[in-house]
Amino acid sequence: MDMDGSFLICLLVALITLLVTPGTSTPLHKRQLPVPSSYAPNYTECPSGSIIRSGVSVSNEERQWVQKRDTVMSELWRARNVSGVVPRVGIAISGGGYRAMLYGASIISAMSSTTPNNTSPAAGIFELSTYLSGLSGGSWLVSSLYSTSPFPTLTPQNLSHIWSLQVNLLRPTSGLIDTTEVYRDISKDVDDKYNAGFPVSITDVWGRLVGLHLNPGGEQEAAEADIKDTPLWSSVVSANEFGAAQIPYPVITTVQRSEGEAHVTVMANIWEFNVYETGSYDDSIKSFIQTKYLGTYLSNGTAQHRPENTDTRRNTSITRQPPCVTSFDQTGFLAGTSSSLFNVEVAGLGFIIETLSGILSSRGIDTALIPNPFASLPTVNGSIATPTQLELVDGGEGGQNIPLWPLVIPDRSVDLIFAVDSSNDGAGYPNGTSLIITKQYAGWKGVDTWFPPVPSTPEAFIAQGLHRKMTVFGCAGLANNGGGGGNYTGPMVIYVPNREVTYATNHSTFKLEYTMDEITGYFTNGAALMSDNPSNATAPPWSTCLPCILSAPLYRNGSATPSQDCQTCLKAHCWDGSETGTPPGAGMGPPATRGYTGQGPPPSIPFVTADNEGTANAGTRRMAGGRWWSVGFVVGVIATFLM
């Protein structure tokens, strides 16, 4: 790929997006985290110790950080009259484009004691949390917040100085000339990375656009057309609040597409980018590379120069550089990786793609490409050890659209997880499909005890109204109501499904710009949602019950005794183990996974592109309204890689 060819794609994309979307420009908000001087990664001398490790435990750096966080948490819990062994809390933000990002932000805002005039009973939960994970649209929220220092207060007004949501994601400026200048800069950035010896794909372009709109300082005046780099994910450790353990530990998730696969399956390996390490706890991998050195080619743990079997059109002077790599982990690229749906969208655009003979997938550019740090490593599965580079895609493609897996890892010892779900399972709202598939995944992987029992089908979720209220799973009979799995001792999960309380928050995943009124609507709705929760008439108010739910792990481990009110609260808000609503003979899970036992060829989750069609049924992720922006973007990128 050369500069002229890259620019043609950007011009084509700019022309198409100009025709189908309006645009404006917005003011800057400066960040304080350092940023690299170029999108192209750097070569550097390797450190004296190994930059990879194997195992199922967390890194020493994470462990030490969590110990510091525990000290901070103890003080906060003490202010709530809780002492001794205190619960460890995590928050997981689902995928779903800007809808998921805004819904997740509204829930965190309601959970934060720093939000002005916050009277929600949930206020302070964010400050009590140790982990925050994000996937796809949720990763946009997480990466954006942690790219900003000091850590921002989550209000629509404050975030408007960080995000550029009123500007279409694909069309950063209002004029054709200015828009093509932006794409010209993106083209040059991607070419610089390519010529430096690194694989590039459609996700590099996508990640630059995501970073441009969601990171402070990214949006420039049209006349400047100056694309700024996003902070490195590994640089978050230098932020004052993170160093003092004043904010949760952030994790971004993605899934791997294996070589030869057209689509990701429900058994896909789940990868995570945390600020210290990148890798996977899945049994076939159980290996990690320091995020700072992500992008380094390794063979059996030893850093090496770019393998000879990669594209030879690149600069031959690369082999004279030191073998280790830094600055590969730009937050925009990682957030783009976690939301890279182009392998799915390409499949959904057959009327265009057929004429181009599958060029995207055959050239491997429809996913995010990362040099394989675990090549030839004897401790990983052969399918991991063989490829020179890894293909990573949207974290929800395997069906787990809530990034719960990093938070159920036993060594992280999370007691309580808020599962914030803005999936579009039907009509723009969720129906429990993600929880069900995570539970199935745990069973298929032989670690069923990592995740609590949940209803076995989305039909049961809907029949019991669990998609329209917050519900606690894993209560293990604390309130003598069944609760399912009385011997379960893993994390409890508080399901927080997106629902309308004061404002309809079921916008299309591919709605690429939002007005301030719409953004404010999300935040008002989130505050109302977290302030009350439907239950039976005899239950105490939500303001009484939520503290009881937060303390439920303490009741289970015997370090505290629930009051009569708390027992009533748990009975009202814990799932009772019922399978009411499951169709006769339906089997387990959504239609896509029913009958699958973890053996044999695993199924993939089907996708449709009709805009918000249908009612809440399960097993299908809806790429609502995505076809036409995909036409412009995908065709443009195809043109690039043909040059």
C-alpha positions in Angstrom: 0.0 0.0 0.0 1.4 3.4 -1.0 0.5 6.9 0.0 -1.4 7.7 -3.2 -3.4 4.5 -3.0 -4.3 5.2 0.7 -5.4 8.7 -0.1 -7.8 7.4 -2.8 -9.6 5.3 -0.2 -9.9 8.3 2.1 -11.2 10.5 -0.7 -13.8 7.9 -1.6 -14.9 7.5 2.0 -15.1 11.3 2.4 -17.2 11.6 -0.7 -19.7 8.9 0.4 -19.9 10.2 4.0 -20.4 13.7 2.8 -23.4 12.6 0.8 -25.1 10.7 3.6 -24.2 12.6 6.8 -24.2 16.1 8.1 -21.2 17.5 10.1 -19.9 20.3 12.2 -16.7 20.9 14.2 -16.2 21.3 17.9 -13.8 22.9 20.3 -10.8 21.3 21.9 -10.3 19.9 25.4 -6.7 19.3 26.2 -5.5 16.1 27.9 -2.7 15.8 30.3 -1.5 12.3 29.6 1.6 12.1 27.3 1.0 11.1 23.7 3.4 9.6 21.1 4.7 11.8 18.4 3.6 9.5 15.6 1.1 6.8 14.9 3.9 4.5 13.8 5.3 2.4 16.7 8.9 2.7 17.8 11.7 0.2 17.9 13.6 0.0 21.1 16.1 -2.1 23.0 14.5 -4.9 25.0 14.5 -4.8 28.8 16.8 -7.3 30.6 13.9 -9.5 31.8 11.2 -11.3 29.8 8.4 -9.2 28.4 6.0 -12.2 28.4 4.8 -14.7 31.0 2.5 -17.7 31.3 0.0 -18.5 34.0 -3.5 -17.9 35.2 -2.6 -15.4 37.9 -2.6 -11.6 37.6 0.7 -9.8 37.1 2.8 -8.7 40.1 2.1 -5.1 39.1 -1.6 -5.6 39.1 -1.5 -7.4 42.4 0.5 -4.7 44.1 -1.9 -2.0 42.6 -5.0 -3.9 43.9 -3.5 -4.2 47.3 -3.2 -0.4 47.3 -6.7 -0.1 46.0 -7.9 -2.4 48.8 -6.5 0.1 51.3 -8.4 2.9 49.7 -11.6 0.8 49.6 -11.3 -0.1 53.3 -11.6 3.6 54.2 -14.6 4.1 51.9 -16.4 1.0 53.3 -15.6 2.1 56.8 -17.5 5.3 56.1 -20.5 3.0 55.3 -20.0 1.2 58.6 -18.5 -1.8 57.0 -15.2 -3.1 58.2 -13.0 -6.2 58.1 -13.1 -8.2 54.8 -15.0 -5.9 52.4 -16.5 -6.9 49.0 -14.5 -6.3 45.9 -16.7 -4.7 43.2 -16.3 -4.7 39.4 -18.3 -2.9 36.7 -18.6 -4.3 33.1 -19.9 -2.0 30.3 -21.3 -3.8 27.2 -20.9 -3.1 23.6 -23.5 -1.3 21.4 -21.8 1.7 19.8 -22.5 5.2 21.1 -25.7 3.8 22.7 -23.7 1.6 24.9 -21.1 4.3 25.6 -23.8 6.8 26.6 -25.8 4.3 28.7 -22.7 3.1 30.4 -21.6 6.7 31.1 -25.1 7.5 32.5 -24.9 4.5 34.9 -21.4 5.4 36.1 -22.5 9.0 36.6 -25.4 7.8 38.8 -22.9 5.6 40.7 -20.3 8.4 41.2 -20.3 10.6 44.4 -18.5 13.3 42.4 -21.5 13.9 40.1 -23.0 17.2 41.1 -26.4 17.0 42.9 -26.4 13.2 42.7 -29.1 12.0 45.1 -29.2 8.4 43.7 -28.8 5.6 46.3 -26.2 4.2 43.9 -23.9 7.3 44.5 -20.5 6.2 45.6 -20.5 2.7 44.1 -18.1 3.7 41.4 -15.6 4.9 44.0 -16.0 1.5 45.8 -15.2 -0.4 42.6 -11.8 -2.1 41.9 -12.3 -3.0 38.3 -13.9 -1.4 35.2 -14.1 -3.4 32.0 -15.4 -2.3 28.6 -16.1 -3.9 25.3 -16.8 -2.3 21.9 -18.9 0.8 22.6 -18.1 0.2 26.3 -14.4 0.2 25.5 -14.9 3.6 23.9 -16.1 4.9 27.3 -13.4 3.2 29.3 -10.5 4.2 27.0 -11.8 7.8 26.7 -12.1 8.2 30.5 -8.7 6.9 31.2 -7.1 9.0 28.4 -8.2 12.0 30.3 -6.3 13.3 33.3 -7.5 14.4 35.7 -10.3 11.7 35.6 -13.4 13.6 34.4 -16.7 14.1 36.2 -19.3 12.4 34.2 -21.9 15.0 33.2 -23.1 15.8 29.7 -21.7 19.3 29.9 -18.2 18.1 31.0 -18.0 15.2 28.6 -18.9 17.6 25.7 -15.4 19.0 26.1 -13.9 15.6 25.7 -16.2 13.8 23.2 -17.2 15.1 19.8 -20.5 13.2 19.5 -22.3 16.0 17.7 -19.8 15.4 14.8 -20.5 12.4 12.7 -18.0 9.6 13.4 -17.2 9.1 9.7 -17.3 12.7 8.7 -15.2 14.9 11.1 -15.8 18.2 9.4 -18.6 20.1 7.5 -16.9 20.5 4.2 -15.6 18.0 1.5 -12.2 19.6 1.3 -11.7 19.6 5.1 -13.0 16.1 5.4 -10.6 14.8 2.7 -7.8 16.5 4.6 -8.7 14.6 7.7 -8.7 11.3 5.8 -5.5 12.3 4.1 -3.9 12.6 7.5 -5.3 9.3 8.6 -4.0 7.7 5.4 -0.5 9.1 6.1 -0.7 7.7 9.7 -1.6 4.2 8.5 1.1 4.3 5.8 3.7 5.4 8.4 2.8 2.4 10.5 2.9 0.1 7.5 6.2 1.3 6.3 7.7 0.9 9.7 7.1 -2.8 9.4 3.8 -3.4 11.0 0.6 -5.0 9.7 -2.3 -2.6 9.1 -5.9 -3.2 8.3 -9.3 -1.5 8.2 -9.2 -1.3 12.0 -6.3 1.2 11.9 -8.5 3.6 9.9 -11.4 2.9 12.2 -9.3 3.3 15.4 -8.0 6.7 14.2 -11.6 7.9 13.8 -12.7 6.6 17.1 -9.7 8.2 18.8 -10.4 11.5 17.0 -13.9 11.8 18.4 -13.6 10.3 21.9 -10.3 11.6 23.2 -9.6 15.1 24.6 -7.6 17.1 22.1 -8.5 14.8 19.2 -11.0 17.0 17.4 -9.4 19.8 15.5 -10.7 22.8 13.6 -11.4 21.9 10.0 -8.8 24.2 8.6 -6.1 22.5 10.6 -7.1 18.9 9.7 -4.5 17.8 12.2 -5.1 14.3 13.6 -3.7 14.0 17.1 -2.4 10.7 18.5 -4.2 9.2 21.5 -2.3 8.3 24.7 -0.8 4.9 25.0 -2.9 2.5 27.1 0.2 1.6 29.1 0.8 5.3 30.0 -2.4 5.3 32.1 -0.2 4.0 34.9 1.5 7.4 35.0 -1.8 9.2 35.8 -1.9 10.6 39.3 -5.3 9.1 40.1 -4.3 5.6 38.9 -1.0 5.7 40.7 -2.8 6.6 44.0 -5.3 3.8 43.3 -8.1 6.4 43.4 -10.0 5.0 40.3 -10.8 1.4 39.2 -8.4 -0.8 37.2 -9.4 -0.6 33.5 -9.7 -3.5 31.1 -10.7 -3.6 27.4 -11.7 -6.9 25.9 -11.7 -8.3 22.3 -12.0 -11.8 20.8 -9.7 -13.7 18.4 -10.7 -14.9 15.0 -8.7 -18.1 14.3 -6.9 -18.5 11.0 -9.2 -19.9 8.4 -12.4 -18.8 10.1 -14.9 -16.6 8.3 -16.7 -15.7 11.5 -15.9 -15.8 15.2 -17.6 -18.6 17.1 -19.0 -18.8 20.6 -15.8 -20.6 21.7 -13.5 -17.8 20.6 -10.6 -16.9 22.9 -11.2 -13.8 24.9 -8.3 -11.4 25.0 -7.9 -8.4 27.3 -5.9 -5.2 27.1 -5.1 -4.0 30.6 -2.7 -1.2 31.3 0.1 -3.6 32.5 -0.5 -6.6 30.3 -2.2 -8.0 27.1 -3.2 -11.6 26.7 -5.8 -14.2 27.6 -6.7 -16.4 30.6 -8.3 -18.9 28.3 -6.9 -22.4 28.7 -5.4 -22.6 25.2 -3.3 -19.4 25.8 -2.8 -18.5 29.5 -0.1 -16.1 28.4 0.6 -12.3 28.6 2.9 -9.7 27.1 3.6 -6.4 28.8 1.2 -3.9 27.1 4.1 -1.4 26.8 5.8 -3.9 24.4 2.7 -5.0 22.5 3.6 -5.1 18.8 6.8 -6.9 19.3 7.4 -10.0 17.2 8.5 -12.9 19.5 9.5 -16.5 18.8 9.4 -18.8 21.8 9.6 -15.8 24.1 12.5 -14.1 22.3 12.0 -10.8 20.6 13.0 -10.9 16.9 12.9 -8.7 13.9 10.0 -8.8 11.5 9.7 -12.4 10.2 10.9 -12.8 6.6 7.6 -14.3 5.4 5.7 -11.0 6.0 5.3 -8.3 3.3 8.7 -7.6 1.7 7.6 -4.2 0.2 8.4 -2.6 3.5 11.5 -0.7 4.3 14.5 -3.1 4.5 16.2 -0.9 7.1 13.8 -2.3 9.6 16.0 -5.3 10.3 18.7 -2.9 11.6 16.4 -1.6 14.3 16.3 -3.0 17.8 13.8 -5.9 18.0 11.4 -4.6 20.8 8.5 -2.3 20.0 6.8 0.4 22.0 3.9 2.9 21.2 1.8 0.2 19.4 -0.8 0.4 22.2 -2.5 3.7 21.3 -5.9 3.8 23.0 -7.7 4.7 19.8 -6.4 1.6 18.1 -7.2 -0.7 21.0 -10.7 0.8 21.3 -11.0 0.3 17.5 -10.0 -3.3 17.9 -12.6 -4.0 20.5 -15.2 -2.5 18.2 -13.9 -3.9 14.9 -17.0 -5.4 13.3 -15.9 -5.3 9.7 -15.6 -9.0 9.3 -19.3 -9.2 10.1 -20.3 -6.2 8.1 -18.4 -7.5 5.0 -20.5 -10.7 5.2 -23.6 -8.6 5.4 -22.8 -6.7 2.2 -22.9 -9.5 -0.2 -24.5 -7.5 -3.0 -21.3 -5.4 -3.1 -18.6 -7.8 -1.9 -19.5 -10.6 -4.4 -18.2 -8.5 -7.2 -14.9 -8.0 -5.4 -14.2 -11.7 -4.8 -13.8 -11.5 -1.1 -10.7 -9.3 -1.3 -11.0 -8.1 2.3 -11.0 -11.5 4.0 -8.5 -13.1 1.6 -6.0 -10.4 2.4 -6.7 -10.5 6.2 -7.5 -6.9 6.5 -11.1 -7.1 7.8 -9.8 -7.6 11.4 -7.3 -5.9 13.7 -3.8 -7.3 13.1 -1.3 -7.6 16.0 2.1 -9.2 15.9 1.8 -12.5 17.7 3.8 -12.3 21.0 3.2 -16.1 21.7 4.5 -17.5 18.4 6.3 -20.9 18.8 5.6 -20.8 22.5 5.3 -24.4 23.7 2.8 -23.6 26.5 0.1 -22.4 24.1 -2.2 -24.2 21.7 -0.8 -24.9 18.3 -3.4 -22.6 16.7 -2.0 -19.8 18.8 1.7 -20.6 18.4 1.6 -20.9 14.6 0.4 -17.5 13.2 2.9 -14.6 12.7 0.1 -12.2 13.6 -3.2 -12.4 15.4 -6.6 -11.4 14.2 -8.7 -9.7 16.8 -12.3 -8.4 16.4 -15.2 -6.8 18.2 -15.4 -8.3 21.7 -19.1 -9.1 21.4 -18.9 -11.2 18.2 -18.7 -14.4 20.3 -22.0 -13.6 21.9 -20.7 -12.3 25.2 -21.5 -8.7 24.7 -20.8 -7.8 28.3 -17.1 -8.0 29.3 -17.6 -10.2 32.3 -14.9 -12.8 31.7 -12.0 -10.7 32.9 -13.9 -10.0 36.1 -14.7 -13.6 37.0 -11.0 -14.8 36.8 -10.5 -16.4 40.3 -7.2 -14.6 41.0 -9.0 -11.3 40.7 -11.3 -12.2 43.6 -14.2 -10.0 42.5 -17.2 -10.5 44.7 -19.9 -8.4 43.0 -20.1 -7.3 39.3 -22.5 -4.7 37.9 -23.3 -6.0 34.4 -24.3 -2.9 32.5 -26.0 -4.2 29.3 -26.9 -2.1 26.3 -27.0 -4.9 23.8 -29.4 -4.7 20.9 -31.0 -8.2 21.3 -34.3 -6.8 19.8 -35.9 -3.4 19.4 -32.7 -1.8 20.6 -32.8 -3.3 24.1 -31.2 -6.4 25.8 -32.8 -9.6 26.9 -30.2 -11.5 28.8 -28.5 -13.2 25.9 -25.0 -12.1 26.9 -25.4 -13.4 30.5 -26.6 -16.8 29.1 -23.8 -17.2 26.7 -21.2 -16.3 29.4 -22.7 -18.9 31.6 -22.6 -21.4 28.8 -19.0 -20.4 27.9 -17.9 -21.1 31.5 -19.5 -24.6 31.2 -18.0 -25.3 27.8 -14.6 -24.3 29.2 -14.9 -26.5 32.2 -15.1 -23.7 34.7 -18.8 -23.5 35.4 -18.2 -22.4 39.0 -16.8 -19.1 37.8 -20.2 -17.7 36.9 -23.5 -17.8 38.7 -26.6 -19.6 37.5 -28.9 -17.6 35.2 -32.1 -18.4 33.3 -31.3 -20.8 30.6 -33.1 -19.0 27.8 -33.9 -15.4 26.8 -37.5 -16.4 26.7 -37.3 -17.0 30.4 -35.6 -13.6 31.0 -38.4 -11.9 29.1 -41.3 -13.9 30.7 -39.9 -13.1 34.2 -39.4 -9.4 33.4 -35.6 -9.7 34.1 -34.8 -7.6 31.1 -36.8 -4.7 32.5 -35.2 -4.4 36.0 -32.0 -4.9 38.0 -31.6 -8.5 39.2 -29.0 -10.1 41.3 -27.7 -13.5 40.2 -25.6 -15.8 42.5 -27.4 -15.0 45.7 -27.1 -18.7 46.5 -30.2 -18.9 48.6 -29.2 -16.1 51.0 -32.8 -15.1 51.3 -34.2 -18.6 51.4 -35.7 -18.1 48.0 -33.9 -20.7 46.0 -31.5 -18.4 44.2 -30.2 -21.3 42.1 -26.9 -23.1 42.9 -26.8 -23.0 46.7 -23.2 -24.0 46.7 -22.1 -21.3 44.3 -19.3 -19.1 45.8 -18.2 -17.1 42.8 -19.0 -13.5 41.9 -22.5 -12.3 42.3 -23.8 -10.4 39.2 -26.1 -7.4 39.3 -27.7 -7.2 35.9 -28.4 -3.6 34.9 -30.2 -3.9 31.5 -30.8 -0.8 29.4 -34.5 0.2 29.7 -36.6 3.3 29.2 -37.5 5.1 32.4 -37.6 8.8 31.3 -36.1 8.6 27.8 -36.0 6.0 25.0 -32.4 4.8 24.9 -32.6 2.2 22.2 -30.9 4.1 19.4 -29.3 2.3 16.5 -25.8 0.9 17.1 -24.9 2.8 14.0 -26.2 6.1 14.9 -23.0 8.0 14.6 -23.8 11.4 16.1 -25.8 12.7 19.0 -27.2 16.1 20.0 -26.8 17.5 23.4 -30.5 16.9 24.1 -30.1 13.2 23.3 -27.0 12.9 25.4 -28.8 14.6 28.3 -31.7 12.3 27.8 -29.4 9.3 28.4 -28.0 10.7 31.6 -31.4 11.7 33.0 -32.7 8.2 32.2 -29.6 6.5 33.8 -30.0 8.6 37.0 -33.7 7.6 37.2 -33.0 3.9 36.5 -30.4 3.7 39.3 -32.6 5.5 41.7 -35.3 2.9 41.8 -35.9 -0.7 40.8 -39.2 -2.6 40.3 -40.0 -5.2 42.9 -42.9 -6.6 44.9 -45.0 -4.3 47.0 -43.7 -5.7 50.3 -40.0 -5.0 49.7 -38.3 -2.0 51.3 -37.4 0.9 49.1 -34.5 0.6 46.7 -32.5 3.1 48.8 -32.7 0.4 51.6 -32.1 -2.6 49.4 -29.1 -1.5 47.3 -26.8 -1.3 50.4 -28.0 -4.8 51.4 -27.1 -6.1 47.9 -23.6 -4.5 48.1 -23.2 -6.3 51.4 -24.5 -9.7 50.2 -21.0 -11.2 49.8 -20.4 -10.4 53.4 -23.5 -12.3 54.4 -22.4 -15.3 52.3 -18.9 -15.4 53.9 -20.3 -15.0 57.4 -18.6 -11.8 58.2 -21.9 -10.0 58.6 -25.5 -10.9 59.3 -28.4 -9.5 57.2 -31.1 -7.5 58.9 -34.7 -8.5 58.5 -35.1 -5.7 55.9 -32.0 -7.0 54.0 -33.4 -10.5 54.0 -36.6 -9.1 52.5 -34.6 -7.1 50.0 -32.6 -10.1 48.9 -35.7 -12.1 48.4 -37.2 -9.4 46.3 -34.2 -8.7 44.0 -32.3 -12.0 43.8 -33.2 -14.4 41.0 -35.2 -17.3 42.5 -33.9 -19.9 40.1 -37.1 -20.1 38.1 -37.1 -21.3 34.5 -40.6 -19.9 33.9 -41.0 -18.9 30.3 -38.6 -21.3 28.8 -40.3 -23.0 25.8 -40.9 -26.7 26.1 -38.0 -28.6 24.5 -36.1 -25.3 23.9 -32.9 -26.6 25.5 -30.2 -24.2 26.9 -29.4 -20.7 25.6 -30.4 -18.6 22.7 -31.3 -20.4 19.4 -27.7 -20.1 18.1 -26.3 -22.2 21.0 -29.1 -24.5 21.9 -27.9 -28.1 21.7 -24.2 -27.1 21.7 -22.3 -28.9 24.4 -18.9 -27.5 23.9 -17.8 -30.4 21.7 -17.6 -30.4 17.9 -17.7 -27.3 15.6 -18.9 -24.4 17.7 -21.7 -22.1 16.3 -21.3 -18.5 15.5 -23.8 -15.8 16.5 -25.9 -14.7 13.5 -26.2 -11.0 12.7 -28.9 -9.1 10.9 -28.9 -5.6 9.5 -32.5 -4.5 9.7 -32.9 -1.3 11.7 -34.4 -2.1 15.1 -36.6 -4.7 13.6 -38.5 -7.3 15.6 -39.3 -7.8 19.2 -37.0 -9.0 22.0 -36.1 -12.5 21.0 -32.6 -14.0 21.4 -29.5 -15.2 19.8 -29.1 -12.6 17.1 -27.0 -9.5 17.4 -28.6 -6.7 15.4 -26.4 -4.5 13.3 -29.1 -1.9 13.2 -28.8 0.7 10.4 -25.3 -0.3 9.7 -25.4 -1.1 6.0 -25.1 2.2 4.4 -22.2 3.6 6.4 -20.5 0.2 5.9 -20.9 0.6 2.1 -18.9 3.7 2.1 -16.3 2.6 4.6 -15.8 -0.9 3.5 -15.7 -0.2 -0.2 -13.3 2.6 0.4 -10.9 0.4 2.4 -11.1 -2.3 -0.3 -10.0 0.3 -2.8 -7.1 1.2 -0.5 -5.8 -2.3 -0.3 -6.1 -2.8 -4.0 -3.7 0.1 -4.7 
